[in-house]
Amino acid sequence: VDLVPDLEVCGDDDGDVLVVGWGGTYGHLISAVRELRTEGKNVSLAQFNYIKPLPENTDEVFKNFKKIVVCEINLGQLSVVLRSKYQGLEFHQYNKIQGLPFSVSDLVNQFKNILNT
């Protein structure tokens, strides 16, 4: 029996950008996603609660988005895992390693840049 629940998406189930986070990044990420959605941007969030093993529907979720950006307060360890498991997909990264949390304004700017590339 698989005890890891499916990955849930906050926002639309498909779209232009899927923001991916895990651990303590949720509050800042959801705030940035909500801000962009109020501006009419097609951005959603998938926040991992389990990463070993990954939820079974992860591939299905990822394939519904044009771009995926993985946000981590480290050097990008989750990005490495995702790239190795889902080799046909491109993952953008936004990492912060200064020991401080993300700021919502920085995230909004980063996601706007990714939307426009």
C-alpha positions in Angstrom: 0.0 0.0 0.0 1.4 3.4 -1.0 1.1 5.8 1.9 2.3 8.9 0.1 -0.7 11.0 -1.0 -0.9 12.5 -4.5 0.8 15.8 -5.2 -1.8 18.6 -5.1 -1.7 21.7 -7.2 -2.8 25.1 -5.8 -4.3 27.0 -8.7 -5.0 25.6 -12.2 -4.1 22.0 -13.0 -2.3 23.1 -16.1 -0.8 26.4 -17.3 2.3 28.5 -18.1 4.3 28.0 -14.9 4.3 25.5 -12.1 6.2 26.7 -9.0 7.6 23.8 -7.0 8.6 23.9 -3.4 9.1 21.7 -0.3 9.5 22.1 3.4 9.3 25.6 4.9 9.0 27.5 1.6 5.2 27.2 1.3 4.1 30.6 2.8 6.3 32.7 0.6 5.6 30.7 -2.5 1.8 30.6 -2.2 1.8 34.4 -1.5 3.8 35.1 -4.7 1.6 32.7 -6.7 -1.6 34.3 -5.4 -0.2 37.8 -6.2 0.6 36.8 -9.8 -2.8 35.1 -10.2 -4.6 38.3 -9.2 -2.6 39.9 -12.0 -4.1 37.4 -14.4 -0.9 35.2 -14.7 -1.4 31.5 -15.2 0.9 30.3 -12.4 0.2 27.4 -9.9 2.0 25.9 -7.0 2.9 22.3 -6.1 4.3 22.0 -2.6 6.0 18.6 -1.8 5.4 17.2 1.6 7.0 13.9 0.6 10.1 13.5 -1.5 11.3 10.0 -0.9 9.4 8.5 -2.5 7.9 11.2 -4.6 4.1 11.1 -5.0 3.0 8.7 -7.9 1.2 11.5 -9.8 4.3 13.8 -9.9 5.0 13.2 -13.6 1.3 13.8 -14.6 1.3 17.1 -12.7 4.6 18.3 -14.3 3.6 17.4 -17.8 0.6 19.8 -17.6 2.8 22.9 -17.4 4.9 24.7 -20.0 7.6 25.7 -17.4 8.5 24.4 -14.0 10.6 26.4 -11.5 11.9 24.7 -8.4 12.5 27.0 -5.4 14.8 25.9 -2.7 16.6 27.4 0.3 19.7 25.4 -0.5 21.9 24.7 -3.5 19.2 22.8 -5.4 19.2 19.2 -4.2 15.5 18.7 -5.1 16.2 20.0 -8.6 18.9 17.4 -9.0 16.5 14.6 -7.9 13.7 15.8 -10.2 16.1 16.2 -13.2 17.3 12.6 -12.7 13.8 11.1 -12.4 12.0 13.2 -15.1 14.7 13.6 -17.8 12.5 14.8 -20.5 11.4 17.9 -18.6 13.2 21.2 -18.1 13.5 22.6 -14.6 14.3 26.2 -13.9 15.8 26.9 -10.5 15.6 29.7 -8.0 17.8 29.0 -5.0 18.6 31.1 -2.0 21.5 30.1 0.2 22.1 33.2 2.4 20.3 31.6 5.4 17.3 33.9 4.9 13.8 33.0 3.6 12.6 34.1 0.2 10.9 37.4 -0.1 7.6 37.5 -1.9 8.7 40.5 -4.1 11.8 38.6 -5.2 9.8 35.5 -6.0 7.2 37.6 -8.0 10.0 39.2 -10.1 11.7 35.8 -10.7 8.4 34.2 -11.8 7.6 37.1 -14.1 11.0 36.7 -15.7 10.4 33.0 -16.3 6.9 33.8 -17.7 8.5 36.2 -20.2 11.3 33.9 -21.5 
